[in-house]
Amino acid sequence: MRRSRWLALVVVVSVLLSVVAPGVPGGTWGAAHAAPTDFELTNDDGLAFADEYQRLGGVDALGYAASNRFQMSDGFTYQLAQGALLQWWPDRGRVMLANSFEMLELAGVDDWLYAFKNVPRPIKDDGSGGDWNKAKAVRLGWLTNEAIKAKYLANPNPRAIASWSLERSIELYGLPMSRPEKQGPFVVQRFQRIAFQLWVES
C-alpha cells in the first residue's frame, strides 16, 4: 500500500460547541454542520477576531467560523472556528487560542474523545509538582515524533509573521498533554489547544 504523510489540525467542533457554548447561537451540535457562510469572524467592537484569524492562516489553518461570538462564565469572549477556539484577552488587547482540550478534560469527555475521535487521554501527572519550568521541560520532551515536532515549532504563516520561536509555539498551541500515539492510519498528539494528527498510511 502506498504510504502518505500529511498533517492536520484536529478539534472536535461538535463536542466543543456542546460543552463550551450550550444555549448560545451556534452553540449546538448541529451548528458543526452549518454552511461556511452561516457565521462570520469580524473585528467588531474592537475585538480583533478577524485579524488574528487571518494572521494565523485563515481558512487553510483554522477552518471556517463555526459559531457566533459568545461569553462564558469566566467573562471572556469566544468564537469557534472548525480548527480552534478563539478567545479575546482584554488585558492583552488581543485574540489567542483558548485551552480547548483542557476545557474538554474538565468537562469529563476524555474517554469519549479517545474511543470515538482517537484523541489521546491526557497524562494527569507530569512529575513537575506545579513547577512551570519543570513542566515545560518535561512536556516538551514528549515531542518524540519528528514530523509533529517540526509542525509544532514551525511558523504557521510566514507571510504575515516575520519571526517565530519556541515560546511563540507554546503561546499558540500550548504544551503537550500527551505523548504521540498511533491510532490506526495516523499518529496523534494532544496539546492544550489543539491536537496534531499525522497520517502515515494512505
C-alpha positions in Angstrom: 0.0 0.0 0.0 1.3 3.5 -0.9 2.1 5.4 2.3 1.3 9.1 2.6 2.3 11.7 5.2 0.4 14.9 5.9 -0.6 16.8 9.0 -3.9 18.3 10.1 -5.2 20.3 13.0 -7.9 18.5 14.8 -10.5 19.9 17.1 -13.8 18.1 17.8 -16.1 21.0 16.9 -19.4 19.4 17.8 -18.1 18.5 21.2 -16.7 21.9 21.9 -19.9 23.6 20.8 -22.0 21.5 23.2 -19.5 21.7 26.1 -18.4 25.3 26.0 -21.3 27.1 24.3 -24.6 25.4 25.1 -27.6 27.6 24.5 -25.8 30.3 22.6 -26.2 31.0 18.8 -24.1 28.4 17.1 -23.7 26.6 20.4 -25.4 23.4 19.5 -24.2 20.2 18.0 -26.0 20.9 14.7 -24.0 24.1 14.2 -20.9 22.0 13.4 -22.6 21.1 10.2 -23.6 24.6 9.3 -22.6 26.2 6.0 -19.3 28.2 6.0 -21.3 31.4 5.4 -23.5 31.0 8.4 -21.0 32.6 10.8 -18.5 35.5 10.4 -15.3 36.5 12.1 -15.1 40.2 12.5 -13.2 43.0 14.4 -16.5 44.4 15.7 -16.4 46.3 19.0 -12.6 46.4 18.8 -12.2 42.7 19.4 -9.8 41.7 16.6 -11.0 38.1 15.9 -10.8 38.5 12.1 -7.3 40.0 12.2 -5.8 37.2 14.4 -7.7 34.5 12.4 -6.1 35.8 9.2 -2.7 36.2 10.8 -2.7 32.6 11.8 -3.5 31.4 8.3 -7.3 31.9 7.9 -9.4 29.1 6.5 -6.4 26.9 5.4 -5.1 26.8 9.0 -8.2 27.1 11.2 -11.1 26.2 9.0 -14.3 28.3 8.7 -16.1 30.1 11.6 -18.3 27.6 13.4 -20.2 29.8 15.8 -21.1 33.4 16.6 -19.3 35.1 19.5 -20.3 34.1 23.0 -19.3 34.7 26.6 -18.6 32.1 29.2 -18.8 32.2 33.0 -15.1 33.3 33.1 -16.2 36.6 31.4 -14.1 36.0 28.3 -15.5 36.4 24.8 -15.0 33.4 22.5 -15.6 32.4 18.9 -15.2 28.9 17.5 -13.6 28.0 14.2 -13.5 24.5 12.8 -9.9 24.1 13.9 -9.6 26.2 17.1 -11.4 28.0 19.8 -10.5 31.8 19.7 -10.5 33.8 22.9 -10.3 37.5 23.4 -7.9 38.6 26.2 -8.9 42.2 27.2 -5.8 42.7 29.4 -3.5 41.9 26.4 -5.8 43.5 23.8 -5.6 40.5 21.5 -7.1 37.2 20.5 -5.4 33.9 21.3 -6.3 30.3 21.0 -8.1 29.0 24.1 -7.1 25.9 26.0 -9.9 23.9 24.3 -8.5 20.4 25.1 -8.1 21.4 28.8 -11.7 22.5 28.7 -12.7 19.1 27.3 -10.7 17.4 30.0 -12.5 19.4 32.7 -15.8 18.5 31.0 -15.0 14.8 31.5 -15.1 13.7 27.9 -11.6 12.3 27.6 -12.8 8.7 27.3 -15.3 9.6 24.6 -12.6 11.6 22.7 -10.3 8.6 22.9 -12.9 6.0 21.9 -14.6 7.9 19.1 -12.2 10.6 17.9 -8.8 8.9 18.5 -7.6 11.8 20.7 -5.2 10.6 23.4 -6.1 10.8 27.0 -4.1 13.5 28.9 -1.2 12.5 31.1 -2.5 13.6 34.5 0.8 13.9 36.3 3.9 15.1 34.6 6.0 15.0 37.8 6.6 18.7 37.8 4.8 19.3 41.1 3.3 22.5 39.7 6.7 24.0 38.7 6.1 25.7 35.3 9.7 25.4 34.1 9.9 21.8 35.0 6.5 21.1 33.4 7.6 22.9 30.3 10.9 20.8 30.1 9.1 17.5 30.7 6.2 18.1 28.3 8.4 19.4 25.5 10.3 16.1 26.0 7.2 14.3 24.8 7.7 15.7 21.3 9.3 12.5 20.1 7.7 12.3 16.7 9.9 14.4 14.5 7.2 15.4 12.0 4.8 16.5 14.7 7.6 18.3 16.5 8.6 20.1 13.2 4.9 21.2 12.7 4.6 22.4 16.3 7.8 24.5 16.0 7.0 25.9 12.5 5.8 29.4 11.8 2.1 28.9 10.9 2.0 31.8 8.5 5.5 33.2 7.4 4.0 35.7 5.0 2.3 37.5 7.9 4.6 36.7 10.8 8.2 37.8 10.4 9.8 35.8 13.2 8.9 32.7 15.2 10.3 30.9 18.3 9.6 28.1 20.7 7.9 30.5 23.0 5.5 31.6 20.2 4.7 27.9 19.6 3.9 27.4 23.2 1.7 30.5 23.2 -0.1 29.4 20.1 -0.7 25.7 20.7 0.1 25.2 24.4 2.2 22.4 25.9 1.7 18.8 25.0 -0.9 17.0 27.1 0.1 13.5 25.8 2.8 11.7 24.0 2.3 10.8 20.3 0.1 7.7 19.9 -0.5 5.5 16.9 -4.2 5.4 16.1 -4.9 3.3 13.1 -3.6 5.1 10.0 -2.2 8.1 11.8 -0.2 9.3 14.8 -1.8 11.9 17.0 -0.6 14.1 19.9 -2.8 16.2 22.1 -1.8 19.7 23.2 -3.6 22.2 25.4 -5.2 24.0 22.5 -5.2 21.6 19.5 -4.2 18.1 18.5 -1.9 17.3 15.7 -2.7 14.3 13.5 0.0 12.8 11.3 -1.3 10.4 8.6 1.2 7.7 7.9 -0.9 5.4 5.8 -3.0 6.1 2.7 
